[in-house]
Amino acid sequence: MLSLEEISDRLEIQQLLVDYSTAIDRRRFDDLDAVFTPDAYIDYRAMGGIDGRYPEVKAWLAEVLPNFPVYSHMLGNLSVVFDGDTASSRVICFNPMVIDAEAKQILFCGLWYDDEFVRTAEGWRITSRVETKCFDKLL
């Protein structure tokens, strides 16, 4: 049986992943400051992006994502493993992205996020995020 702390930790990490998706989908990139540690490593290369430390990747997201008129993230199948004040997770993401609204072109992306977390004074934060590609299809 899970302890109250374990339940709380799982819910906090689940909310952190939702907060990431919400920040990206609403184009509120500064909200990511409450998701990642300042020195977090992020690797988006599997889906055609960049890798690097959080400040560099945040700036890249703010530059590149406005080129897509519409996009959204839907997460599922979350698995979390705890080790004291650190944790790791794997969650699947379905991410349709409109490329050309007039031509009705949509890129359907399926990927996994493999994340590492640390408990901070402000709560759980992502210290590492690596994407693994499942599929992408342009329609």
N, C-alpha and C positions, 0 to 999 in steps of 0.2 A: 504494500500500500504506500502511496506517495505521501510524504509529509506535507504540511501546509507550506513550508518553505519551497519544497520541490514544485508544488502546484503553482505557487506564486512566481517562481523563476521561469517555469514553462510559459505561463501566461504573459510575463513581461517580455520574453524573447519573441513569442508569437506577435505581440503588439509591436515590437521593434521592427519586425519584418513587414507588418502592415504599414507602419509609419514610413518605412523606406519607399514602398510602392506608392503610397499616397503623395509623398513629397515629389517623386519623379512624375507621377501622372498629373499632378497639379502644377508642375513646373515651379515648385517652391524649393529650389536647390539649397538655400540656406537652412532649411529644415533638416537637411541631412547631417548638419553639425551635431544633432542630438541622436543620430543613428550610429555614426562611425567615430572611432577614436581619431585624434588629429593625425596620427601616423599610420592609420590603417592602410593595408595593401589591398588593392582592388585590381582584378584581372578580368577584363571584358573581351579579351582577344578571341575567344571561341565564337563569338557572334559578330566579329568584325570591328570591335572597339579597340581600346588601348589598355595598357596596364600601368600601374604606378601607385604613388602614395595618394591618399585622399585629396589633398588640396588640388593636385594636378588633375585628377580624374573628375572632381567636382567642377572645375573650370571647363573641362572638355564636355561634360554633360550639358552645362548651361549654354555652350556654343553649338553643339550638334543637335540636341533634341528639338529645339525650336524649328528645325527643318522639316519635322514631321507634323502635319496638321493635327493628328489625333493618334493617341496610343493609350494602352492600358495594360496593367499587370494583374494577373489572377494567380494566386499562390495556392498550393495544396500539397498533400502527402508530406507534411512536416515531421521530421525525425530529429530529436535533440538528445545529445548525450552530455551529461554534466560531469565535471571533475573539479569539485571545490568551487573556486571563484572563476573558473573558465568553463567554456562549453563549446560544442561544435554542433552544427546542424546541416541537414540537407533538405532542401525544399524545391519542388518543381514549380516552374513558372510558365504560364501561357501568356504571350505578349504580342497581340496583334497591333500592327503599326500601319497607319494609313500613309502611303507614300505620295499618292496623287489623288486628291479628293475628286477632281473633275473626271479623271479616267477610272475612278473607283478601284485603284490599285491598292491592295493590302498585302503587307508582308506578315505572314503568320510565323511566329517564332516560338519554339518550345525549348526550354533550357532548365538546367539545374543550377541552383545557387548552393555552393559549398562554403559555409561560413564558420568563422571562429569568433568567439565572444569572450569578453572579460567583464567582470562585475566592477564598476567604478563607483565613486561616491555619488554620482548622478544616476546610477542604474546601469543596466547591461548595455554594452556597446559592441559593435562589430569591429574586430581588429584585422580581419581578412575575409575577402569575398572573392571566390573564383567561380566563373561561369563554365558550365560544360554544356555543349550543344547537343540537343536531341534532334531537332529538325528546324528547317525554315522552308517556307513555300510562298512564292509570290503569286497572287491571284489578281 
